[in-house]
Amino acid sequence: MSGLRAVSDDLWFADGPVIRAYGFLFPTRMVIARLATGALWIWSPIRLDDALRAEISQLGEPRYAVEPNKLHHLALPEWISTWPSLSVYAPPGLCRKRRDIHFAGELVDEAAPQWRDEIEQVVVEGSFALTEVLFFHRASSTCLIGDLIEQHDEPSLATWQRWFARVGGVGRDGGTAVPWRWTFLRRTRTRRAIARAVAWSPQRLVIAHGSCPIEGGTDALRRHFRWLQHR
């Protein structure tokens, strides 16, 4: 695991442990934003270790945590145990999946009042398997993306994995994995959400799985979601 790295003033990211899923090794990443109130807002919490816990405590107190989609949730119990006052907000589908966790609410297109003035969000619908919430940190002009854009490090992959990453659209140049694309059957709704994210005009993207930050964020969004124009 790595320590916190600054994206800009009051925005940091940290890389977490690598997890195995679908035969691939997935790097993990979280983002921390310090709000004007001093409270910390956490995106996609990763596993904690003593060093990271100490770094976070020096920044302030984590008060709000959000997940980008229902696939991200494994580290939540230890965050709640470490910071009992933490309010966790679930993306669509996660409340049903993790009934053992008390959620303060479910994420919708309109951001919660606690961070509305500093962080925007939009729910990307249209898939029967993956609904994701994108976030935009205004002060740093940074868009946060969970699984809708991945970028795997090809040299670190086995030969068959490297081939699969390229064919699957998540190799060196990154993008939305082809199997995920196939699940988007109601693309009008998806296009509407991505158009709103493009309208944010982000300068950079931070993604959960792969190299970051990605500069030229607006152009990157347009490029990576061109597949939505088909069918």
Order of alpha helices (4+ residues) and beta strands (2+ residues): beta-beta-beta-beta-beta-beta-alpha-beta-alpha-beta-alpha-beta-beta-beta-beta-alpha-alpha-alpha-beta-beta-alpha
